Amino acid sequence: MNLLGVALIVVAAVLATAALLDLRRRAEPAPAARGGKAEIPAAALSLGLPDRIRRAGRDGDLTSRSLLVAKALTAATGLCLGTIFAAPLPGRLGPIVLFGMACFGFLLPDLSLERAARRRHRRMVAALPDALDLLAVSVATGRPLAAGLLELGEAGRGPLAREFALTGGDMAWGAGQQAALDSLRLRVGGREIASFCATLERSRRLGSPLADQLRRHASTLRQDQRRSIEELAARAAPKIQLVIALVLVPSVLLLMVAALIANSDALLGIGYAALAHPAR
């Protein structure tokens, strides 16, 4: 038996063992966790799946157990595709391709969630300066911070509005401003949200006017965004020059060479005529 057959047997045994363990866990009564939800599997905790689901904003419609099942299915799909592609390969290259396809299938749901988390974080950072200006207006009128966050969450759209609504609800239900902001910082992450939470905490501890600090923070965020856009534009110029040098210039040269080849008979005929009948 070659290495490919051994690898198939080992992977099949691992998947069968995992399926049996999952069926056993499903047969046993799951202890209720805080909030009435089922306990998160230990494998999901070791892989960091709850945090990844939370950062992607999918904690309302995706559970850790379903993500584990999806990872097992994609790993099995990658294993099947790897078997097809690895069969004609010579030597030890087949098992390597098989193992690589299985690993890629296992990591594919994680990559998808990470991409969704980055896209969601960019949307929140882009909407943060306008939200801070609106929050500053609400705070300047004498309304509490929790009420301002709840109003932003109800009137706004997008992930930032949902996070503000959740934070305002935590404050309104007596969780405390520091605990609610710590929960927001943990859920969203990133330097911008951490700086926003630090601004709110600093205003609470020192008693400084919150509206002015929110306006200054919004102005700083806009300057940072403008600077990042300028840096992206500055990096775009060498990329455009590289595309011109590698794509456009060779294509124009190929057109010129093609035109010369297409009219080579006429050009050679003119040359032969000039040589046969030199000008007197």
Buried (B, 14 or more C-beta within 10 A) or exposed (E): EEEBEEBBEEBEEEBEEBEEEBEEEEEEEEEEEEEEEEBBBEBBEEBEBBBBBBBBBBBEEBBBBBBBEBBBBBBBBBBEBBBEBBEEBEEEEBBBBBBBBBBBBBBBBBEEBBEBBEEBBEBBBBBBBBBBBBBBBBBBEEBBBBBBBBBBBEEBEEBBBBBBBBBBBBBBEEBEBBEBBBBBBEBBBBEBBBBBBEBBBEBBEEEEEBBEBBBEBBEBBBEBBEEEEEEEEEEEEEEEEEEEEEEEEEEEEEEEEEEEEEEEEEEEEEEEEEEEEEEE
